[in-house]
């Protein structure tokens, strides 16, 4: 999914959120944020990188055998955050 596609999804679900900010600028912000998340995940050797509202990336080093040689490979598993339940009694709309 490209950054501009994410911008369109945001505009569809919450049209007022972005105000009058140009789509190209929002797309650059999204791309920069995803790049920083990618850097954090790449830099982590073991453990978890948690991103509020997005989820967590669990990182482990595992051994793989290829052509008779064992090599260490980084395994990354993403678990999406669960959506927060809407508060009871809050008016829709």
Backbone as XML, in Angstrom:
<?xml version="1.0"?>
<chain id="A" units="angstrom">
  <residue number="1" name="UNK">
    <atom name="N" x="0.850" y="-1.170" z="0.000"/>
    <atom name="CA" x="0.000" y="0.000" z="0.000"/>
    <atom name="C" x="0.899" y="1.236" z="0.000"/>
  </residue>
  <residue number="2" name="UNK">
    <atom name="N" x="0.595" y="2.172" z="-0.841"/>
    <atom name="CA" x="1.376" y="3.402" z="-0.945"/>
    <atom name="C" x="0.847" y="4.445" z="0.039"/>
  </residue>
  <residue number="3" name="UNK">
    <atom name="N" x="1.694" y="5.412" z="0.369"/>
    <atom name="CA" x="1.326" y="6.454" z="1.336"/>
    <atom name="C" x="0.079" y="7.226" z="0.907"/>
  </residue>
  <residue number="4" name="UNK">
    <atom name="N" x="-0.031" y="7.526" z="-0.382"/>
    <atom name="CA" x="-1.217" y="8.256" z="-0.846"/>
    <atom name="C" x="-2.487" y="7.429" z="-0.685"/>
  </residue>
  <residue number="5" name="UNK">
    <atom name="N" x="-2.372" y="6.106" z="-0.771"/>
    <atom name="CA" x="-3.530" y="5.245" z="-0.539"/>
    <atom name="C" x="-3.946" y="5.298" z="0.932"/>
  </residue>
  <residue number="6" name="UNK">
    <atom name="N" x="-2.968" y="5.385" z="1.824"/>
    <atom name="CA" x="-3.272" y="5.525" z="3.251"/>
    <atom name="C" x="-3.972" y="6.857" z="3.499"/>
  </residue>
  <residue number="7" name="UNK">
    <atom name="N" x="-3.504" y="7.903" z="2.833"/>
    <atom name="CA" x="-4.140" y="9.226" z="2.964"/>
    <atom name="C" x="-5.610" y="9.135" z="2.553"/>
  </residue>
  <residue number="8" name="UNK">
    <atom name="N" x="-5.888" y="8.460" z="1.462"/>
    <atom name="CA" x="-7.269" y="8.322" z="1.000"/>
    <atom name="C" x="-8.120" y="7.549" z="2.009"/>
  </residue>
  <residue number="9" name="UNK">
    <atom name="N" x="-7.562" y="6.513" z="2.602"/>
    <atom name="CA" x="-8.303" y="5.760" z="3.615"/>
    <atom name="C" x="-8.615" y="6.634" z="4.827"/>
  </residue>
  <residue number="10" name="UNK">
    <atom name="N" x="-7.645" y="7.443" z="5.245"/>
    <atom name="CA" x="-7.862" y="8.348" z="6.379"/>
    <atom name="C" x="-8.960" y="9.342" z="6.042"/>
  </residue>
  <residue number="11" name="UNK">
    <atom name="N" x="-8.920" y="9.893" z="4.839"/>
    <atom name="CA" x="-9.932" y="10.869" z="4.436"/>
    <atom name="C" x="-11.328" y="10.244" z="4.382"/>
  </residue>
  <residue number="12" name="UNK">
    <atom name="N" x="-11.400" y="8.966" z="4.016"/>
    <atom name="CA" x="-12.694" y="8.288" z="3.959"/>
    <atom name="C" x="-13.250" y="8.018" z="5.351"/>
  </residue>
  <residue number="13" name="UNK">
    <atom name="N" x="-12.391" y="7.621" z="6.282"/>
    <atom name="CA" x="-12.868" y="7.263" z="7.608"/>
    <atom name="C" x="-13.016" y="8.453" z="8.542"/>
  </residue>
  <residue number="14" name="UNK">
    <atom name="N" x="-12.209" y="9.480" z="8.333"/>
    <atom name="CA" x="-12.264" y="10.661" z="9.198"/>
    <atom name="C" x="-11.914" y="11.900" z="8.373"/>
  </residue>
  <residue number="15" name="UNK">
    <atom name="N" x="-12.866" y="12.389" z="7.574"/>
    <atom name="CA" x="-12.585" y="13.469" z="6.627"/>
    <atom name="C" x="-12.028" y="14.758" z="7.255"/>
  </residue>
  <residue number="16" name="UNK">
    <atom name="N" x="-12.378" y="15.063" z="8.476"/>
    <atom name="CA" x="-11.947" y="16.318" z="9.099"/>
    <atom name="C" x="-10.559" y="16.234" z="9.728"/>
  </residue>
  <residue number="17" name="UNK">
    <atom name="N" x="-10.042" y="15.041" z="9.893"/>
    <atom name="CA" x="-8.772" y="14.845" z="10.600"/>
    <atom name="C" x="-7.608" y="15.603" z="9.964"/>
  </residue>
  <residue number="18" name="UNK">
    <atom name="N" x="-7.515" y="15.583" z="8.667"/>
    <atom name="CA" x="-6.370" y="16.190" z="7.985"/>
    <atom name="C" x="-6.557" y="17.667" z="7.670"/>
  </residue>
  <residue number="19" name="UNK">
    <atom name="N" x="-7.766" y="18.161" z="7.883"/>
    <atom name="CA" x="-8.030" y="19.572" z="7.616"/>
    <atom name="C" x="-7.720" y="19.920" z="6.169"/>
  </residue>
  <residue number="20" name="UNK">
    <atom name="N" x="-6.997" y="21.020" z="5.978"/>
    <atom name="CA" x="-6.661" y="21.468" z="4.624"/>
    <atom name="C" x="-5.227" y="21.124" z="4.232"/>
  </residue>
  <residue number="21" name="UNK">
    <atom name="N" x="-4.612" y="20.213" z="4.992"/>
    <atom name="CA" x="-3.239" y="19.822" z="4.692"/>
    <atom name="C" x="-3.212" y="19.098" z="3.340"/>
  </residue>
  <residue number="22" name="UNK">
    <atom name="N" x="-2.283" y="19.484" z="2.467"/>
    <atom name="CA" x="-2.195" y="18.835" z="1.151"/>
    <atom name="C" x="-1.890" y="17.334" z="1.275"/>
  </residue>
  <residue number="23" name="UNK">
    <atom name="N" x="-2.509" y="16.550" z="0.397"/>
    <atom name="CA" x="-2.328" y="15.101" z="0.416"/>
    <atom name="C" x="-0.856" y="14.708" z="0.321"/>
  </residue>
  <residue number="24" name="UNK">
    <atom name="N" x="-0.105" y="15.403" z="-0.518"/>
    <atom name="CA" x="1.311" y="15.073" z="-0.702"/>
    <atom name="C" x="2.098" y="15.245" z="0.599"/>
  </residue>
  <residue number="25" name="UNK">
    <atom name="N" x="1.774" y="16.271" z="1.364"/>
    <atom name="CA" x="2.475" y="16.497" z="2.633"/>
    <atom name="C" x="2.120" y="15.405" z="3.644"/>
  </residue>
  <residue number="26" name="UNK">
    <atom name="N" x="0.850" y="15.040" z="3.718"/>
    <atom name="CA" x="0.416" y="13.975" z="4.621"/>
    <atom name="C" x="1.100" y="12.662" z="4.222"/>
  </residue>
  <residue number="27" name="UNK">
    <atom name="N" x="1.180" y="12.401" z="2.926"/>
    <atom name="CA" x="1.822" y="11.182" z="2.437"/>
    <atom name="C" x="3.298" y="11.149" z="2.842"/>
  </residue>
  <residue number="28" name="UNK">
    <atom name="N" x="3.971" y="12.292" z="2.792"/>
    <atom name="CA" x="5.379" y="12.360" z="3.207"/>
    <atom name="C" x="5.522" y="12.094" z="4.699"/>
  </residue>
  <residue number="29" name="UNK">
    <atom name="N" x="4.594" y="12.599" z="5.503"/>
    <atom name="CA" x="4.618" y="12.363" z="6.955"/>
    <atom name="C" x="4.419" y="10.877" z="7.237"/>
  </residue>
  <residue number="30" name="UNK">
    <atom name="N" x="3.462" y="10.267" z="6.555"/>
    <atom name="CA" x="3.205" y="8.835" z="6.742"/>
    <atom name="C" x="4.432" y="8.027" z="6.332"/>
  </residue>
  <residue number="31" name="UNK">
    <atom name="N" x="5.019" y="8.347" z="5.189"/>
    <atom name="CA" x="6.200" y="7.622" z="4.718"/>
    <atom name="C" x="7.352" y="7.758" z="5.711"/>
  </residue>
  <residue number="32" name="UNK">
    <atom name="N" x="7.538" y="8.960" z="6.259"/>
    <atom name="CA" x="8.609" y="9.196" z="7.237"/>
    <atom name="C" x="8.362" y="8.386" z="8.511"/>
  </residue>
  <residue number="33" name="UNK">
    <atom name="N" x="7.116" y="8.346" z="8.959"/>
    <atom name="CA" x="6.779" y="7.578" z="10.166"/>
    <atom name="C" x="7.041" y="6.095" z="9.951"/>
  </residue>
  <residue number="34" name="UNK">
    <atom name="N" x="6.639" y="5.568" z="8.805"/>
    <atom name="CA" x="6.858" y="4.152" z="8.523"/>
    <atom name="C" x="8.343" y="3.831" z="8.378"/>
  </residue>
  <residue number="35" name="UNK">
    <atom name="N" x="9.105" y="4.752" z="7.813"/>
    <atom name="CA" x="10.548" y="4.572" z="7.700"/>
    <atom name="C" x="11.189" y="4.476" z="9.078"/>
  </residue>
  <residue number="36" name="UNK">
    <atom name="N" x="10.767" y="5.328" z="10.005"/>
    <atom name="CA" x="11.308" y="5.301" z="11.366"/>
    <atom name="C" x="10.927" y="4.007" z="12.091"/>
  </residue>
  <residue number="37" name="UNK">
    <atom name="N" x="9.709" y="3.541" z="11.887"/>
    <atom name="CA" x="9.298" y="2.257" z="12.482"/>
    <atom name="C" x="10.169" y="1.143" z="11.919"/>
  </residue>
  <residue number="38" name="UNK">
    <atom name="N" x="10.380" y="1.151" z="10.617"/>
    <atom name="CA" x="11.238" y="0.155" z="9.982"/>
    <atom name="C" x="12.658" y="0.171" z="10.532"/>
  </residue>
  <residue number="39" name="UNK">
    <atom name="N" x="13.195" y="1.353" z="10.792"/>
    <atom name="CA" x="14.544" y="1.477" z="11.364"/>
    <atom name="C" x="14.592" y="0.866" z="12.762"/>
  </residue>
  <residue number="40" name="UNK">
    <atom name="N" x="13.560" y="1.112" z="13.570"/>
    <atom name="CA" x="13.514" y="0.568" z="14.925"/>
    <atom name="C" x="13.453" y="-0.956" z="14.897"/>
  </residue>
  <residue number="41" name="UNK">
    <atom name="N" x="12.659" y="-1.498" z="14.005"/>
    <atom name="CA" x="12.538" y="-2.950" z="13.888"/>
    <atom name="C" x="13.857" y="-3.547" z="13.390"/>
  </residue>
  <residue number="42" name="UNK">
    <atom name="N" x="14.475" y="-2.919" z="12.399"/>
    <atom name="CA" x="15.743" y="-3.416" z="11.863"/>
    <atom name="C" x="16.860" y="-3.369" z="12.896"/>
  </residue>
  <residue number="43" name="UNK">
    <atom name="N" x="16.863" y="-2.344" z="13.744"/>
    <atom name="CA" x="17.922" y="-2.169" z="14.730"/>
    <atom name="C" x="17.794" y="-3.132" z="15.912"/>
  </residue>
  <residue number="44" name="UNK">
    <atom name="N" x="16.594" y="-3.611" z="16.172"/>
    <atom name="CA" x="16.374" y="-4.500" z="17.318"/>
    <atom name="C" x="16.885" y="-5.900" z="16.995"/>
  </residue>
  <residue number="45" name="UNK">
    <atom name="N" x="17.654" y="-6.469" z="17.923"/>
    <atom name="CA" x="18.155" y="-7.830" z="17.742"/>
    <atom name="C" x="17.176" y="-8.860" z="18.293"/>
  </residue>
  <residue number="46" name="UNK">
    <atom name="N" x="16.644" y="-8.596" z="19.473"/>
    <atom name="CA" x="15.707" y="-9.494" z="20.145"/>
    <atom name="C" x="14.686" y="-8.651" z="20.886"/>
  </residue>
  <residue number="47" name="UNK">
    <atom name="N" x="13.537" y="-9.235" z="21.188"/>
    <atom name="CA" x="12.537" y="-8.538" z="21.988"/>
    <atom name="C" x="11.386" y="-8.054" z="21.148"/>
  </residue>
  <residue number="48" name="UNK">
    <atom name="N" x="10.815" y="-6.924" z="21.572"/>
    <atom name="CA" x="9.639" y="-6.399" z="20.888"/>
    <atom name="C" x="9.764" y="-4.901" z="20.693"/>
  </residue>
  <residue number="49" name="UNK">
    <atom name="N" x="9.248" y="-4.442" z="19.564"/>
    <atom name="CA" x="9.110" y="-3.014" z="19.295"/>
    <atom name="C" x="7.609" y="-2.771" z="19.277"/>
  </residue>
  <residue number="50" name="UNK">
    <atom name="N" x="7.126" y="-1.981" z="20.253"/>
    <atom name="CA" x="5.688" y="-1.723" z="20.362"/>
    <atom name="C" x="5.383" y="-0.321" z="19.852"/>
  </residue>
  <residue number="51" name="UNK">
    <atom name="N" x="4.344" y="-0.235" z="19.034"/>
    <atom name="CA" x="3.885" y="1.031" z="18.474"/>
    <atom name="C" x="2.432" y="1.199" z="18.900"/>
  </residue>
  <residue number="52" name="UNK">
    <atom name="N" x="2.171" y="2.193" z="19.747"/>
    <atom name="CA" x="0.812" y="2.423" z="20.247"/>
    <atom name="C" x="-0.152" y="2.621" z="19.080"/>
  </residue>
  <residue number="53" name="UNK">
    <atom name="N" x="-1.263" y="1.923" z="19.130"/>
    <atom name="CA" x="-2.283" y="2.051" z="18.106"/>
    <atom name="C" x="-2.040" y="1.192" z="16.879"/>
  </residue>
  <residue number="54" name="UNK">
    <atom name="N" x="-0.820" y="0.719" z="16.698"/>
    <atom name="CA" x="-0.496" y="-0.113" z="15.540"/>
    <atom name="C" x="-0.355" y="-1.573" z="15.956"/>
  </residue>
  <residue number="55" name="UNK">
    <atom name="N" x="0.507" y="-1.837" z="16.931"/>
    <atom name="CA" x="0.725" y="-3.195" z="17.400"/>
    <atom name="C" x="2.165" y="-3.386" z="17.817"/>
  </residue>
  <residue number="56" name="UNK">
    <atom name="N" x="2.612" y="-4.628" z="17.785"/>
    <atom name="CA" x="3.991" y="-4.897" z="18.186"/>
    <atom name="C" x="4.673" y="-5.808" z="17.183"/>
  </residue>
  <residue number="57" name="UNK">
    <atom name="N" x="5.976" y="-5.599" z="17.065"/>
    <atom name="CA" x="6.832" y="-6.405" z="16.220"/>
    <atom name="C" x="7.709" y="-7.226" z="17.156"/>
  </residue>
  <residue number="58" name="UNK">
    <atom name="N" x="7.542" y="-8.541" z="17.166"/>
    <atom name="CA" x="8.361" y="-9.416" z="18.000"/>
    <atom name="C" x="9.531" y="-9.889" z="17.155"/>
  </residue>
  <residue number="59" name="UNK">
    <atom name="N" x="10.734" y="-9.721" z="17.710"/>
    <atom name="CA" x="11.943" y="-10.021" z="16.968"/>
    <atom name="C" x="12.714" y="-11.134" z="17.669"/>
  </residue>
  <residue number="60" name="UNK">
    <atom name="N" x="13.108" y="-12.138" z="16.896"/>
    <atom name="CA" x="13.914" y="-13.249" z="17.421"/>
    <atom name="C" x="14.997" y="-13.596" z="16.413"/>
  </residue>
  <residue number="61" name="UNK">
    <atom name="N" x="16.099" y="-14.069" z="16.920"/>
    <atom name="CA" x="17.148" y="-14.617" z="16.064"/>
    <atom name="C" x="16.949" y="-16.127" z="16.030"/>
  </residue>
  <residue number="62" name="UNK">
    <atom name="N" x="16.863" y="-16.700" z="14.848"/>
    <atom name="CA" x="16.695" y="-18.139" z="14.705"/>
    <atom name="C" x="17.799" y="-18.672" z="13.796"/>
  </residue>
  <residue number="63" name="UNK">
    <atom name="N" x="18.150" y="-19.932" z="14.013"/>
    <atom name="CA" x="19.164" y="-20.564" z="13.175"/>
    <atom name="C" x="18.488" y="-21.280" z="12.018"/>
  </residue>
  <residue number="64" name="UNK">
    <atom name="N" x="19.024" y="-21.081" z="10.846"/>
    <atom name="CA" x="18.551" y="-21.761" z="9.645"/>
    <atom name="C" x="19.727" y="-22.480" z="9.016"/>
  </residue>
  <residue number="65" name="UNK">
    <atom name="N" x="19.444" y="-23.610" z="8.429"/>
    <atom name="CA" x="20.500" y="-24.345" z="7.751"/>
    <atom name="C" x="20.284" y="-24.233" z="6.251"/>
  </residue>
  <residue number="66" name="UNK">
    <atom name="N" x="21.331" y="-23.797" z="5.565"/>
    <atom name="CA" x="21.263" y="-23.662" z="4.115"/>
    <atom name="C" x="22.563" y="-24.193" z="3.541"/>
  </residue>
  <residue number="67" name="UNK">
    <atom name="N" x="22.460" y="-25.130" z="2.638"/>
    <atom name="CA" x="23.634" y="-25.752" z="2.017"/>
    <atom name="C" x="24.592" y="-26.320" z="3.058"/>
  </residue>
  <residue number="68" name="UNK">
    <atom name="N" x="24.039" y="-26.897" z="4.131"/>
    <atom name="CA" x="24.854" y="-27.516" z="5.162"/>
    <atom name="C" x="25.465" y="-26.559" z="6.166"/>
  </residue>
  <residue number="69" name="UNK">
    <atom name="N" x="25.193" y="-25.261" z="6.011"/>
    <atom name="CA" x="25.739" y="-24.269" z="6.942"/>
    <atom name="C" x="24.614" y="-23.650" z="7.755"/>
  </residue>
  <residue number="70" name="UNK">
    <atom name="N" x="24.882" y="-23.485" z="9.049"/>
    <atom name="CA" x="23.902" y="-22.835" z="9.910"/>
    <atom name="C" x="24.166" y="-21.332" z="9.917"/>
  </residue>
  <residue number="71" name="UNK">
    <atom name="N" x="23.102" y="-20.575" z="9.735"/>
    <atom name="CA" x="23.209" y="-19.118" z="9.783"/>
    <atom name="C" x="22.114" y="-18.563" z="10.679"/>
  </residue>
  <residue number="72" name="UNK">
    <atom name="N" x="22.401" y="-17.440" z="11.291"/>
    <atom name="CA" x="21.408" y="-16.762" z="12.131"/>
    <atom name="C" x="20.578" y="-15.846" z="11.239"/>
  </residue>
  <residue number="73" name="UNK">
    <atom name="N" x="19.276" y="-15.925" z="11.421"/>
    <atom name="CA" x="18.343" y="-15.113" z="10.643"/>
    <atom name="C" x="17.403" y="-14.412" z="11.606"/>
  </residue>
  <residue number="74" name="UNK">
    <atom name="N" x="17.108" y="-13.155" z="11.319"/>
    <atom name="CA" x="16.167" y="-12.409" z="12.151"/>
    <atom name="C" x="14.749" y="-12.730" z="11.703"/>
  </residue>
  <residue number="75" name="UNK">
    <atom name="N" x="13.906" y="-13.113" z="12.657"/>
    <atom name="CA" x="12.500" y="-13.401" z="12.384"/>
    <atom name="C" x="11.665" y="-12.319" z="13.049"/>
  </residue>
  <residue number="76" name="UNK">
    <atom name="N" x="10.806" y="-11.678" z="12.271"/>
    <atom name="CA" x="9.963" y="-10.598" z="12.781"/>
    <atom name="C" x="8.508" y="-11.005" z="12.612"/>
  </residue>
  <residue number="77" name="UNK">
    <atom name="N" x="7.764" y="-10.955" z="13.716"/>
    <atom name="CA" x="6.336" y="-11.290" z="13.698"/>
    <atom name="C" x="5.561" y="-10.064" z="14.154"/>
  </residue>
  <residue number="78" name="UNK">
    <atom name="N" x="4.636" y="-9.625" z="13.317"/>
    <atom name="CA" x="3.809" y="-8.459" z="13.648"/>
    <atom name="C" x="2.473" y="-8.928" z="14.207"/>
  </residue>
  <residue number="79" name="UNK">
    <atom name="N" x="2.070" y="-8.319" z="15.315"/>
    <atom name="CA" x="0.758" y="-8.563" z="15.904"/>
    <atom name="C" x="0.039" y="-7.218" z="15.979"/>
  </residue>
  <residue number="80" name="UNK">
    <atom name="N" x="-1.080" y="-7.111" z="15.290"/>
    <atom name="CA" x="-1.830" y="-5.859" z="15.259"/>
    <atom name="C" x="-2.471" y="-5.572" z="16.612"/>
  </residue>
  <residue number="81" name="UNK">
    <atom name="N" x="-2.544" y="-4.290" z="16.945"/>
    <atom name="CA" x="-3.221" y="-3.869" z="18.172"/>
    <atom name="C" x="-4.718" y="-4.125" z="18.013"/>
  </residue>
  <residue number="82" name="UNK">
    <atom name="N" x="-5.352" y="-4.462" z="19.112"/>
    <atom name="CA" x="-6.803" y="-4.665" z="19.084"/>
    <atom name="C" x="-7.473" y="-3.301" z="19.112"/>
  </residue>
  <residue number="83" name="UNK">
    <atom name="N" x="-8.501" y="-3.108" z="18.278"/>
    <atom name="CA" x="-9.217" y="-1.822" z="18.295"/>
    <atom name="C" x="-9.869" y="-1.591" z="19.647"/>
  </residue>
  <residue number="84" name="UNK">
    <atom name="N" x="-9.838" y="-0.346" z="20.092"/>
    <atom name="CA" x="-10.480" y="-0.010" z="21.365"/>
    <atom name="C" x="-11.989" y="-0.038" z="21.180"/>
  </residue>
  <residue number="85" name="UNK">
    <atom name="N" x="-12.672" y="-0.571" z="22.183"/>
    <atom name="CA" x="-14.137" y="-0.608" z="22.152"/>
    <atom name="C" x="-14.676" y="0.790" z="22.356"/>
  </residue>
  <residue number="86" name="UNK">
    <atom name="N" x="-15.766" y="1.101" z="21.654"/>
    <atom name="CA" x="-16.402" y="2.408" z="21.835"/>
    <atom name="C" x="-17.059" y="2.459" z="23.201"/>
  </residue>
  <residue number="87" name="UNK">
    <atom name="N" x="-17.026" y="3.629" z="23.815"/>
    <atom name="CA" x="-17.631" y="3.785" z="25.131"/>
    <atom name="C" x="-19.145" y="3.703" z="25.020"/>
  </residue>
  <residue number="88" name="UNK">
    <atom name="N" x="-19.767" y="3.016" z="25.977"/>
    <atom name="CA" x="-21.224" y="2.883" z="25.994"/>
    <atom name="C" x="-21.859" y="4.232" z="26.282"/>
  </residue>
  <residue number="89" name="UNK">
    <atom name="N" x="-22.940" y="4.500" z="25.617"/>
    <atom name="CA" x="-23.673" y="5.731" z="25.865"/>
    <atom name="C" x="-23.211" y="6.914" z="25.017"/>
  </residue>
  <residue number="90" name="UNK">
    <atom name="N" x="-22.115" y="6.745" z="24.275"/>
    <atom name="CA" x="-21.624" y="7.823" z="23.433"/>
    <atom name="C" x="-22.445" y="7.865" z="22.142"/>
  </residue>
  <residue number="91" name="UNK">
    <atom name="N" x="-22.904" y="9.032" z="21.779"/>
    <atom name="CA" x="-23.733" y="9.183" z="20.598"/>
    <atom name="C" x="-22.903" y="8.994" z="19.342"/>
  </residue>
  <residue number="92" name="UNK">
    <atom name="N" x="-23.428" y="8.281" z="18.376"/>
    <atom name="CA" x="-22.763" y="8.072" z="17.088"/>
    <atom name="C" x="-23.002" y="9.287" z="16.218"/>
  </residue>
  <residue number="93" name="UNK">
    <atom name="N" x="-22.037" y="9.548" z="15.343"/>
    <atom name="CA" x="-22.303" y="10.551" z="14.345"/>
    <atom name="C" x="-21.415" y="11.651" z="14.363"/>
  </residue>
</chain>
